[in-house]
Amino acid sequence: MNARALVRGITMSPRKMRVVANLVRKKSVEEAIGMLDLMPKKAAKIIAKAVRSAAANAESNSGGDVSVEQLHIEAISVDGGTTNKRWMPRSMGRANRINHKTSHLTVVVGSK
């Protein structure tokens, strides 16, 4: 039984999110949440919330047949979202473009 959680439009670049996502790929849900709670990165808090949501979805969809202890992360992916484009004024009437990248996070958990 698989369940997933999607988080879209995270205001962080996918490159920064993938560093944390690669550390918890293919781990059990309990182990992954334990690791993420101790990490000092901003992405760790966002990914931990998504993992908890996916685990809750799995429990809810199974009707109580599956517990958190039996779940593991089958797939976790970070994809690029829309880029917010802003302008920063520079000297002599010029302007530079600032790109604020966003991410889409997908977490799939399944029972062993």
Summary of the structure (lengths in Angstrom):
residues: 112
radius of gyration: 17.4
end to end distance: 9.1
largest distance: 66.7
contacts: 325
relative contact order: 0.29
helix: 43%
strand: 41%
